[in-house]
Amino acid sequence: MSKGEKARLEIEPEWAYGKKGQPDAKIPPNAKLIFEVELVDID
């Protein structure tokens, strides 16, 4: 990624919390995690 670039990350359940989910974080079982990130600075 370059400074200022945005990316969307999609993580399938088997690579995330799977069948158990993460109840404390309110993530249900078999949830796909989606993150939208922006690289604002790099050193």
C-alpha positions as CSV (number, residue, x, y, z in Angstrom):
1,M,0.0,0.0,0.0
2,S,1.0,3.6,-0.6
3,K,0.4,6.5,1.7
4,G,-3.3,7.7,1.2
5,E,-4.3,4.4,-0.3
6,K,-7.4,2.6,0.9
7,A,-8.1,-1.2,1.0
8,R,-11.0,-3.5,1.9
9,L,-10.1,-6.7,3.6
10,E,-12.5,-9.6,3.8
11,I,-11.7,-12.4,6.1
12,E,-13.7,-15.6,5.8
13,P,-15.0,-17.2,9.0
14,E,-12.5,-20.2,8.9
15,W,-9.6,-17.6,9.0
16,A,-11.3,-15.5,11.7
17,Y,-13.4,-16.7,14.7
18,G,-15.0,-19.7,12.9
19,K,-17.9,-21.6,14.4
20,K,-17.5,-20.2,17.9
21,G,-17.6,-16.5,17.0
22,Q,-16.5,-14.0,19.6
23,P,-19.5,-13.3,21.9
24,D,-17.6,-10.7,24.0
25,A,-17.0,-8.6,20.9
26,K,-20.6,-9.4,19.6
27,I,-19.2,-11.3,16.6
28,P,-21.6,-14.1,15.7
29,P,-20.5,-17.7,14.7
30,N,-19.4,-18.0,11.1
31,A,-19.1,-14.3,10.6
32,K,-17.1,-12.9,7.7
33,L,-14.9,-10.0,9.0
34,I,-14.7,-6.9,6.7
35,F,-12.2,-4.1,7.4
36,E,-11.9,-0.9,5.4
37,V,-8.5,0.7,6.1
38,E,-6.5,3.7,4.9
39,L,-2.8,4.1,5.2
40,V,-2.5,7.6,6.5
41,D,1.2,7.7,7.2
42,I,4.3,5.6,7.0
43,D,7.7,5.9,8.6
